[in-house]
Amino acid sequence: MEDSIGNVEEIYLCLRRLKETSSHKDPNQAVNDVRNLNYLLHTESLQIDDERLSSQLLSEGLHKYQDLMTNPDGVNNYCDDVLELLNTQPSEVADDDFEITDTALDDPKYGTTNPPGKAPLFAYGRKTLGGRRMLGSKFVCPVRSDNEDRATGAPHNGSDDGRSGQYRGYSNDNSSNEDSQEDEIDERLRNIDPKMVELIRSEIMDRFQPLSWDDIAGLEYAKTIIKEAVVWPILRPDIFTGLRKPPRGILLFGPPGTGKTLIGKCIASQSKSTFFSISASSLTSKWIGDGEKMVRALFAVAAVHQPAVVFIDEIDSLLCQRSDTEHESSRRLKTEFLVQLDGAATAEDERILIVGATNRPQELDEAARRRLVKRLYIPLPERSARIQILNRLLDRERNSLETDEIARIGDLTEGFSGADMKVLCHEASMGPIRSIPFDQLGDIAKDQVRPICYEDFRLALTKVKASVSQHDLKQYVVWDRTYGAGAI
């Protein structure tokens, strides 16, 4: 009601200016004031229930506006007409404290002691963005409340069955389908923000090709430990109970590019599990408290899709050692993750495996290290593994390499990781392309490109070097002897 009265007051201010302008015979100022008044009347008329009255207000305003240029004396009559029309509006625009009459123009607050400023020049009939609410308008909050239907924005009718603050569904269907959808929602996801659930589900990797242990070159000891501690218990949970119960977390540490991510994918493939690929950025947020909620959502979604393997690359960035200078939100996120990893908030029979990979195991928090029971060192590939990697990469390309030449390359690549071997093969495969004259490159057929030869690898070895230093290798060996599952 206060806003409506304020708008009517603006109309009376314009009427007073018009009468004062008329007495001074200033047609230009009268035109500006009438344009301003017409704007207000036009906007107000949109909220009036009586269509006849709305059209009459507009037609009167337009008619008088045209006459003012030649007959300024008609302003007083025009103001009286507008006042009479306003007094016929619905009663909701007036109350006991404000009477819409001509005497309102003589109110002291509109007198000469406080003359109003010059009215701004409005464009007639134009609506302005963010303008003032007019007569009969209702305030609509720009932020959708929890009580509104999440698809249509209309207020939600019906009780929430005592679950205030919880979401009733995850889809954008109409409220008529909410009750049927509610029954389909897993009980473990009812208290989880559906947006966070979708973010976690987007991390599910279901497009990679099935892998076998033979696809991993070398690492026989690590593959044996993983089969016994992880894959078999997931396949036969009825046998692996009690003391045979598998660990909830394992740690793969070692130099970069040694196949830690590939091992995680192979675990999911061989155990027929859902594979989640999570990074530290997937669980962090700029909003305080959202990090802990994301962690809870991760374990809840993994429980729904169990058996599940959650692979966390660079886990040291998420579970690094806590310190006094650490931010409180980071500390709470780590605490929540450790609680979930320990199984305190989950069922005992849930088959969820956390696989963490890191290049810096010495930076892990002590509590995280304890919960990651199996800590496996993934070293650089040995000579036989490097030769196996070369054969698999070269099988896809035309080459003229003999067995002894491949063995010689295996000897020359001591200290190379699996990723380094791939870079070396890529550099060698560019040798035949570089031997083609540039003016013939656009016309030569694919089968006319010469095969890869040993000379290409010899030149590639002058450009590609090992990416892991001996100092880092010594640190991995020391940490493995102290906390690892055994030398490989």
C-alpha positions as CSV (number, residue, x, y, z in Angstrom):
1,M,0.0,0.0,0.0
2,E,2.8,2.4,0.8
3,D,4.3,1.9,-2.7
4,S,0.9,2.6,-4.3
5,I,0.4,5.8,-2.3
6,G,4.0,6.9,-3.2
7,N,3.2,6.5,-6.9
8,V,0.0,8.5,-6.6
9,E,1.9,11.2,-4.8
10,E,4.2,11.4,-7.8
11,I,1.2,11.9,-10.0
12,Y,0.0,14.8,-7.8
13,L,3.5,16.3,-8.0
14,C,3.3,16.3,-11.8
15,L,-0.2,17.8,-11.6
16,R,1.0,20.6,-9.4
17,R,3.9,21.4,-11.7
18,L,1.5,21.5,-14.6
19,K,-0.7,24.1,-12.9
20,E,2.3,26.2,-11.9
21,T,3.7,25.9,-15.5
22,S,0.4,26.9,-16.9
23,S,0.3,30.0,-14.8
24,H,3.7,31.0,-16.2
25,K,2.7,30.3,-19.8
26,D,5.7,28.0,-20.4
27,P,4.5,25.5,-23.2
28,N,7.9,23.7,-23.4
29,Q,7.9,22.9,-19.6
30,A,4.3,21.9,-19.8
31,V,5.1,19.5,-22.6
32,N,7.9,17.9,-20.5
33,D,5.6,17.6,-17.4
34,V,2.7,16.1,-19.4
35,R,5.1,13.6,-21.0
36,N,6.2,12.6,-17.5
37,L,2.6,12.4,-16.3
38,N,1.5,10.4,-19.3
39,Y,4.3,7.9,-18.5
40,L,3.1,7.5,-15.0
41,L,-0.5,7.2,-16.0
42,H,0.3,4.7,-18.7
43,T,2.2,2.5,-16.3
44,E,-0.4,2.9,-13.6
45,S,-3.2,2.1,-16.0
46,L,-1.7,-1.3,-16.7
47,Q,-2.5,-2.3,-13.1
48,I,-6.2,-0.9,-13.1
49,D,-8.9,-3.6,-13.4
50,D,-11.3,-1.3,-15.3
51,E,-10.3,-1.5,-19.0
52,R,-12.5,1.4,-19.9
53,L,-10.9,3.6,-17.3
54,S,-7.4,2.6,-18.5
55,S,-8.1,3.5,-22.1
56,Q,-9.8,6.8,-21.0
57,L,-6.8,7.8,-19.0
58,L,-4.5,7.2,-21.9
59,S,-6.7,8.9,-24.5
60,E,-7.2,12.0,-22.3
61,G,-3.5,12.2,-21.8
62,L,-2.7,12.0,-25.5
63,H,-5.4,14.4,-26.5
64,K,-4.3,17.0,-24.0
65,Y,-0.7,16.5,-24.8
66,Q,-1.4,17.4,-28.4
67,D,-3.4,20.5,-27.4
68,L,-0.8,21.9,-25.0
69,M,1.5,23.1,-27.8
70,T,-1.2,25.5,-29.0
71,N,-3.4,26.0,-25.9
72,P,-1.5,26.1,-22.6
73,D,-4.6,27.4,-20.8
74,G,-6.1,23.9,-21.1
75,V,-3.7,22.5,-18.6
76,N,-5.9,23.3,-15.6
77,N,-8.9,21.5,-17.2
78,Y,-6.7,18.6,-18.0
79,C,-5.4,18.3,-14.4
80,D,-9.0,18.4,-13.1
81,D,-10.0,15.7,-15.5
82,V,-7.1,13.5,-14.4
83,L,-8.0,14.0,-10.8
84,E,-11.6,13.1,-11.4
85,L,-10.5,9.9,-13.2
86,L,-8.1,9.0,-10.5
87,N,-10.9,9.3,-7.9
88,T,-12.8,6.6,-9.7
89,Q,-10.0,4.0,-9.4
90,P,-10.5,0.9,-7.1
91,S,-10.4,1.5,-3.4
92,E,-7.2,-0.5,-2.9
93,V,-5.1,2.4,-3.9
94,A,-6.3,4.6,-1.1
95,D,-6.7,4.3,2.7
96,D,-7.8,6.3,5.6
97,D,-4.6,8.3,5.8
98,F,-4.6,9.5,2.2
99,E,-7.6,10.8,0.4
100,I,-7.4,11.3,-3.4
101,T,-9.0,14.7,-3.8
102,D,-8.1,18.0,-5.4
103,T,-7.3,19.4,-1.9
104,A,-4.2,17.1,-1.8
105,L,-2.5,19.6,-4.2
106,D,-2.7,22.1,-1.4
107,D,-1.0,19.9,1.2
108,P,1.9,21.8,2.9
109,K,4.4,19.1,1.9
110,Y,3.9,20.1,-1.7
111,G,4.0,23.8,-1.0
112,T,6.6,26.4,-2.1
113,T,8.7,25.8,1.0
114,N,9.9,22.6,-0.5
115,P,9.5,23.0,-4.3
116,P,10.0,19.8,-6.2
117,G,12.9,19.6,-8.6
118,K,12.6,19.5,-12.3
119,A,10.9,16.3,-13.5
120,P,13.1,14.1,-15.7
121,L,12.2,13.7,-19.3
122,F,10.7,10.3,-19.8
123,A,10.1,8.5,-23.1
124,Y,6.3,8.0,-23.2
125,G,5.1,4.4,-23.0
126,R,8.6,3.0,-22.5
127,K,9.2,0.5,-19.7
128,T,12.5,0.9,-17.9
129,L,14.5,-2.0,-16.5
130,G,14.3,-2.1,-12.7
131,G,11.7,0.6,-12.5
132,R,9.4,1.2,-9.5
133,R,6.6,-1.1,-8.9
134,M,3.2,0.4,-9.7
135,L,-0.4,0.2,-8.5
136,G,-1.6,-3.2,-7.7
137,S,1.8,-4.9,-8.5
138,K,3.0,-7.8,-6.5
139,F,6.6,-8.3,-5.4
140,V,8.2,-11.4,-7.0
141,C,11.5,-12.6,-5.4
142,P,14.2,-13.1,-8.0
143,V,15.6,-16.1,-6.1
144,R,13.7,-19.3,-6.2
145,S,12.7,-20.5,-2.8
146,D,12.7,-24.1,-1.5
147,N,8.9,-23.9,-1.3
148,E,8.5,-23.3,-5.0
149,D,8.2,-26.0,-7.7
150,R,11.7,-26.5,-9.1
151,A,10.5,-26.8,-12.6
152,T,7.8,-24.2,-12.9
153,G,8.7,-21.7,-10.1
154,A,5.2,-21.9,-8.7
155,P,4.7,-22.4,-5.0
156,H,4.7,-26.0,-4.0
157,N,1.4,-27.2,-2.6
158,G,1.3,-30.0,-0.1
159,S,3.3,-30.9,2.9
160,D,6.9,-31.9,2.8
161,D,6.3,-35.0,5.0
162,G,8.6,-33.6,7.7
163,R,11.6,-33.3,5.4
164,S,11.9,-29.5,5.3
165,G,15.0,-28.4,3.5
166,Q,15.4,-31.6,1.5
167,Y,15.0,-32.0,-2.2
168,R,12.1,-34.2,-3.3
169,G,13.7,-35.2,-6.7
170,Y,16.6,-34.8,-9.0
171,S,14.8,-34.3,-12.3
172,N,13.1,-31.2,-13.7
173,D,9.7,-32.8,-14.1
174,N,6.5,-31.2,-12.9
175,S,5.4,-31.4,-9.3
176,S,2.7,-33.9,-10.3
177,N,5.4,-36.5,-10.9
178,E,7.4,-35.8,-7.7
179,D,5.7,-38.4,-5.5
180,S,6.4,-41.1,-8.0
181,Q,10.0,-40.0,-8.5
182,E,10.6,-39.8,-4.8
183,D,10.1,-43.5,-4.5
184,E,12.8,-44.1,-7.1
185,I,15.4,-42.0,-5.3
186,D,17.8,-44.1,-3.3
187,E,17.5,-43.6,0.5
188,R,21.2,-42.8,0.7
189,L,20.8,-39.8,-1.6
190,R,17.8,-38.1,0.0
191,N,19.9,-35.8,2.1
192,I,22.4,-34.9,-0.7
193,D,22.2,-31.9,-2.8
194,P,21.1,-33.1,-6.3
195,K,23.5,-30.7,-8.0
196,M,26.4,-32.3,-6.1
197,V,25.1,-35.8,-7.0
198,E,25.1,-34.8,-10.7
199,L,28.7,-33.4,-10.4
200,I,29.9,-36.7,-8.9
201,R,28.1,-38.8,-11.4
202,S,29.7,-36.8,-14.2
203,E,33.1,-38.1,-12.9
204,I,32.1,-41.7,-13.7
205,M,34.3,-43.1,-16.5
206,D,32.3,-45.6,-18.5
207,R,33.8,-45.0,-21.9
208,F,37.2,-46.5,-21.6
209,Q,37.8,-49.9,-23.2
210,P,38.0,-53.0,-21.0
211,L,41.5,-53.7,-19.8
212,S,43.3,-56.8,-18.7
213,W,46.4,-57.2,-16.5
214,D,48.4,-58.1,-19.6
215,D,47.9,-54.6,-20.9
216,I,50.1,-53.4,-18.0
217,A,53.8,-54.0,-18.9
218,G,55.8,-55.5,-16.0
219,L,54.8,-54.7,-12.3
220,E,54.1,-58.4,-11.7
221,Y,54.4,-58.0,-7.9
222,A,52.0,-55.0,-7.8
223,K,49.5,-56.8,-10.0
224,T,49.6,-59.9,-7.7
225,I,49.0,-57.8,-4.5
226,I,46.1,-55.9,-6.2
227,K,44.4,-59.1,-7.3
228,E,44.6,-60.6,-3.8
229,A,43.7,-57.5,-1.9
230,V,41.2,-55.8,-4.2
231,V,39.8,-57.7,-7.2
232,W,39.1,-61.1,-5.6
233,P,37.3,-59.6,-2.5
234,I,35.1,-57.6,-4.8
235,L,34.2,-60.6,-7.0
236,R,33.6,-62.9,-4.0
237,P,32.5,-60.8,-1.0
238,D,31.0,-63.9,0.6
239,I,34.4,-65.5,1.0
240,F,36.4,-62.4,2.0
241,T,34.8,-61.7,5.4
242,G,36.2,-61.3,8.8
243,L,40.0,-61.3,8.8
244,R,39.9,-61.6,5.0
245,K,37.9,-58.4,4.7
246,P,39.6,-56.2,2.0
247,P,41.0,-52.7,2.7
248,R,38.9,-49.7,1.9
249,G,41.9,-47.8,0.5
250,I,45.2,-48.5,-1.3
251,L,47.9,-46.1,-2.3
252,L,49.9,-46.2,-5.5
253,F,53.0,-44.1,-5.3
254,G,56.0,-43.7,-7.5
255,P,57.5,-41.6,-10.3
256,P,55.1,-40.0,-12.8
257,G,54.2,-41.8,-16.0
258,T,54.6,-45.3,-14.6
259,G,51.0,-46.5,-15.1
260,K,49.3,-45.7,-11.8
261,T,46.1,-44.5,-13.5
262,L,46.1,-47.5,-15.8
263,I,46.2,-49.8,-12.8
264,G,43.2,-48.0,-11.3
265,K,41.3,-48.5,-14.6
266,C,42.3,-52.1,-14.7
267,I,41.1,-52.7,-11.2
268,A,37.6,-51.3,-12.1
269,S,37.5,-53.3,-15.4
270,Q,38.6,-56.6,-13.8
271,S,36.3,-56.3,-10.8
272,K,33.4,-55.1,-13.0
273,S,33.1,-52.0,-10.8
274,T,32.0,-48.4,-11.5
275,F,35.1,-46.3,-11.9
276,F,35.1,-42.7,-10.6
277,S,38.0,-40.5,-11.6
278,I,38.3,-37.8,-9.0
279,S,40.7,-34.9,-8.6
280,A,41.2,-32.4,-5.8
281,S,39.4,-29.7,-7.7
282,S,36.3,-32.0,-8.0
283,L,35.8,-31.9,-4.2
284,T,36.7,-28.3,-3.5
285,S,34.4,-25.2,-3.7
286,K,34.7,-21.5,-3.0
287,W,31.7,-21.8,-0.6
288,I,32.4,-22.7,3.0
289,G,31.0,-26.1,3.8
290,D,30.5,-27.3,0.2
291,G,33.8,-29.3,0.3
292,E,32.5,-31.5,3.1
293,K,29.2,-31.9,1.3
294,M,30.9,-33.0,-1.9
295,V,32.9,-35.6,0.0
296,R,29.7,-37.0,1.5
297,A,28.1,-36.9,-1.9
298,L,31.0,-38.8,-3.4
299,F,30.7,-41.7,-0.9
300,A,26.9,-41.7,-1.1
301,V,26.9,-42.0,-4.9
302,A,29.7,-44.6,-4.8
303,A,27.6,-46.6,-2.4
304,V,24.6,-46.5,-4.8
305,H,26.8,-47.6,-7.7
306,Q,28.8,-50.2,-5.8
307,P,30.9,-52.1,-6.3
308,A,32.8,-48.9,-7.0
309,V,36.4,-47.9,-7.4
310,V,37.2,-44.2,-6.7
311,F,40.5,-43.2,-8.2
312,I,42.0,-40.0,-6.8
313,D,44.9,-38.7,-8.8
314,E,47.5,-36.6,-6.9
315,I,45.8,-37.5,-3.6
316,D,48.6,-35.6,-1.7
317,S,47.0,-32.3,-2.8
318,L,43.8,-33.4,-1.1
319,L,45.2,-35.2,2.0
320,C,48.5,-33.4,2.6
321,Q,49.8,-33.0,6.2
322,R,47.8,-30.7,8.4
323,S,49.5,-27.7,9.9
324,D,48.7,-24.7,12.2
325,T,48.6,-22.3,9.3
326,E,46.2,-24.4,7.3
327,H,42.8,-22.9,6.4
328,E,39.9,-24.2,8.5
329,S,37.8,-25.2,5.4
330,S,40.7,-27.3,4.1
331,R,41.1,-29.0,7.5
332,R,37.3,-29.8,7.7
333,L,37.4,-31.3,4.2
334,K,40.3,-33.6,5.1
335,T,38.6,-34.6,8.3
336,E,35.3,-35.5,6.5
337,F,37.2,-37.5,3.9
338,L,39.1,-39.4,6.5
339,V,35.9,-40.2,8.4
340,Q,34.2,-41.5,5.3
341,L,37.3,-43.5,4.3
342,D,37.4,-45.1,7.7
343,G,33.8,-46.3,7.2
344,A,32.3,-44.7,10.3
345,A,29.5,-43.2,8.3
346,T,28.9,-46.1,5.8
347,A,27.7,-49.6,6.1
348,E,30.2,-52.4,6.7
349,D,29.2,-54.4,3.7
350,E,29.6,-51.6,1.1
351,R,32.1,-52.4,-1.6
352,I,33.8,-49.1,-2.1
353,L,37.5,-49.0,-2.9
354,I,39.6,-45.7,-2.7
355,V,42.6,-45.9,-4.9
356,G,45.0,-42.9,-4.4
357,A,47.9,-42.1,-6.7
358,T,50.7,-39.7,-5.8
359,N,54.2,-38.7,-6.8
360,R,55.0,-37.3,-3.4
361,P,54.0,-39.9,-0.7
362,Q,56.1,-38.2,1.9
363,E,53.6,-35.3,2.0
364,L,50.6,-37.4,2.9
365,D,48.9,-36.9,6.2
366,E,49.6,-39.6,8.8
367,A,45.9,-40.4,9.3
368,A,45.5,-40.8,5.6
369,R,48.5,-43.0,5.3
370,R,47.1,-45.3,8.0
371,R,43.7,-45.6,6.2
372,L,45.4,-46.4,2.9
373,V,46.4,-49.8,4.1
374,K,48.1,-51.2,1.0
375,R,50.8,-48.8,-0.2
376,L,52.4,-50.1,-3.4
377,Y,55.4,-48.7,-5.0
378,I,55.0,-48.4,-8.8
379,P,58.7,-48.1,-10.0
380,L,60.1,-47.3,-13.4
381,P,59.7,-50.1,-16.0
382,E,62.5,-52.7,-16.1
383,R,64.3,-53.6,-19.4
384,S,61.8,-56.4,-20.2
385,A,58.9,-54.0,-19.5
386,R,60.4,-51.3,-21.7
387,I,60.8,-53.8,-24.6
388,Q,57.1,-54.8,-24.1
389,I,56.0,-51.2,-24.3
390,L,58.0,-50.7,-27.5
391,N,56.5,-53.7,-29.1
392,R,52.9,-52.6,-28.3
393,L,53.4,-49.1,-29.5
394,L,55.2,-50.2,-32.7
395,D,52.5,-52.8,-33.6
396,R,50.3,-49.9,-34.6
397,E,52.8,-48.4,-37.0
398,R,54.7,-49.6,-40.0
399,N,58.3,-50.3,-39.0
400,S,61.4,-52.2,-40.1
401,L,62.9,-52.8,-36.7
402,E,64.4,-56.2,-36.0
403,T,64.2,-57.9,-32.6
404,D,67.8,-57.2,-31.7
405,E,67.3,-53.5,-32.6
406,I,64.3,-53.3,-30.3
407,A,66.4,-55.0,-27.5
408,R,69.1,-52.4,-28.1
409,I,66.6,-49.6,-27.7
410,G,65.5,-51.2,-24.5
411,D,69.1,-51.0,-23.2
412,L,69.5,-47.4,-24.2
413,T,66.3,-46.3,-22.4
414,E,67.5,-47.1,-18.9
415,G,65.7,-44.8,-16.4
416,F,62.8,-44.0,-18.8
417,S,59.2,-44.2,-17.5
418,G,56.3,-45.6,-19.5
419,A,55.3,-42.0,-20.5
420,D,58.9,-41.3,-21.6
421,M,58.8,-44.4,-23.8
422,K,55.7,-43.2,-25.5
423,V,57.2,-39.7,-26.2
424,L,60.3,-41.5,-27.6
425,C,58.2,-43.5,-30.0
426,H,56.3,-40.5,-31.1
427,E,59.5,-38.6,-31.8
428,A,60.9,-41.6,-33.8
429,S,57.6,-41.9,-35.8
430,M,58.1,-38.3,-37.0
431,G,61.4,-39.3,-38.7
432,P,59.7,-40.6,-41.9
433,I,57.5,-37.5,-42.1
434,R,60.5,-35.2,-41.8
435,S,62.3,-37.0,-44.7
436,I,59.5,-36.1,-47.1
437,P,60.2,-32.9,-49.0
438,F,57.7,-30.2,-48.0
439,D,56.4,-29.6,-51.6
440,Q,55.5,-33.3,-51.8
441,L,53.8,-33.6,-48.4
442,G,50.4,-32.7,-49.7
443,D,50.4,-35.2,-52.6
444,I,52.1,-38.3,-51.2
445,A,50.0,-41.3,-50.4
446,K,50.0,-42.8,-46.9
447,D,51.4,-46.2,-48.0
448,Q,54.3,-44.3,-49.7
449,V,55.6,-43.0,-46.3
450,R,58.6,-45.1,-45.4
451,P,58.4,-47.3,-42.3
452,I,60.1,-46.4,-39.0
453,C,63.7,-47.6,-38.7
454,Y,66.3,-47.9,-36.0
455,E,68.0,-44.7,-37.2
456,D,64.9,-42.8,-36.3
457,F,65.1,-44.0,-32.7
458,R,68.8,-43.2,-32.6
459,L,68.0,-39.6,-33.5
460,A,65.0,-39.5,-31.2
461,L,67.2,-40.5,-28.3
462,T,69.3,-37.4,-28.8
463,K,66.1,-35.3,-28.2
464,V,64.2,-37.2,-25.6
465,K,65.6,-37.7,-22.1
466,A,64.4,-39.4,-18.9
467,S,62.1,-37.2,-16.9
468,V,62.8,-38.7,-13.5
469,S,65.9,-37.8,-11.5
470,Q,68.0,-40.3,-9.5
471,H,67.4,-38.2,-6.4
472,D,63.7,-38.7,-6.6
473,L,64.1,-42.4,-7.2
474,K,66.1,-42.7,-4.0
475,Q,63.4,-41.0,-2.0
476,Y,60.8,-43.4,-3.4
477,V,62.9,-46.4,-2.4
478,V,63.4,-45.0,1.1
479,W,59.7,-44.3,1.6
480,D,58.8,-47.8,0.3
481,R,61.1,-49.5,2.7
482,T,59.6,-47.5,5.6
483,Y,55.9,-47.5,4.8
484,G,55.4,-49.6,1.6
485,A,54.0,-53.1,1.1
486,G,57.4,-54.5,0.1
487,A,60.1,-54.2,-2.5
488,I,59.1,-55.1,-6.0
